[in-house]
Amino acid sequence: MGKADNSTGIIASVSDSAFLRWLERLVNVEPNEVRGLLWAFAYFFSLLCSYYIIRPIRDEMGIAGGVENLQWLFTGTFLVMVAVVPVFGWVTSRFPRRQFLPYVYYFFITNLLVFFILLTSGVTHAYAARTFYIWVSVFNLFVVSVFWSFMADIFTNDQAKRLFAFIAAGGTTGALAGPLLTTTLVGILGPINLLLFSAVLLGCAVLCIQRLSDWQAHQVQSAPGASKAQHKTGADEEDRGLRGGIWAGIQMVLRSPYLLGICVLVLLYTTLSTFLYFQQAQIIRDSFRDSSTRTAVFAGMDLAVNALTIICQVFLTGRIVHTVGIAWTLAVIPLITVAGFLCLALAPVLIVLVSLQVVRRAGNYALMRPAREMLFVVVNREEKYKAKNFIDTAVYRAGDVASAWVYTGLKGLGLSLAAIALMAVPLAGIWGWVAFTLGRKQEKLATQRPQ
């Protein structure tokens, strides 16, 4: 393990610093977990910084392609996602984890470089804008899903409760840095050149994967007998692909009431998010006529969301999970969403829309997303990658496309923004009940599995 120790020298050199002593108190991290925690933090930082550099560009291209065409973009995204899922299943079955994780990111780095060439070569704007919108929507879900699968694989349930909030804060920090880079550099370099910055950050994510794999291997080797048995995932499994065929993830979901429950949770989340996204597009389109102003508004909302999120993740989330448990942590944001849609039904205006989006998204990233990822810590390794990837991508986008067409149909029937917001209230209530029930089930399963 000498190579791993040398490669992590920068992080190891500060292991006795005042900062890390403060970190151990803040996060309740054990000394042997610090290195893994910091590499995971850096991994998620690189990932979301890469995404948030191009997110405002995607949202503006969505409007440029026509708000009335958003449901078609959602449909295209879903179809691409369905095509990608079996490819991922084939890769995970053929290659060991240490190989297929970097391959995912190399693939998306190549895509970014191709888009850079296309968008600087005079390709028709509408065509390029719609293709880029769909690609970014696939990219976002896929790379984040793979990240959290890896985290659920290398950390135990006890570690997840203590460390996932801080790891998520790494992503939030990256999500803060991304819009800052975009708003600072877009006027100087132009939006297309920012794709190269995004590609470099994905390369940093690959480095973090390698260091985390080394850290886990070191943990296994240095663990005493009983502890080693608890943490060991199997050296032989590291050298081969996962069991099951390309459709194994779907089969696992259909056989498990627990995983089906997570599907329902995700579908309700995406339905409510899509309703709000479409209302956001319409209200912001009607409020601002200039494309640059709309892009700045989107970036400003991202900054507000991520600033609020990181404060909660660092100082509140871990304490909330410890105090009220995963079930109530999962249910908090749906309950807030109920109140938010009621307010939007009474006053469907810009200030209410922005306030709801900022609070809901920040709460999702700070509370619900880390807690939702904890749901997968108690399932087996194949389910953590294959079933989880199917849920996070195909099921997620299926909810997007179905709710997009439902929203379009409701608008076609003449329903107002206020009326649609009112219809979303009971859905948010059901979402809260499903979240609470799954949290209780996770806590029960966790007591049945060794840590």
GIQUI-V909016 format. One record per helix or strand of 2 or more residues. SS is the DSSP state (@ for helix, = for strand). FROM is the first residue (numbers start at 1). LEN is the number of residues. If there is no record, write none. Layout:
<<SS;FROM;LEN> <SS;FROM;LEN>>
This chain:
<<@;2;6> <@;9;5> <@;18;10> <@;31;34> <@;67;28> <@;97;23> <@;125;30> <@;157;33> <@;194;29> <@;225;7> <@;235;4> <@;248;8> <@;257;31> <@;291;56> <@;350;25> <@;381;32> <@;417;31>>
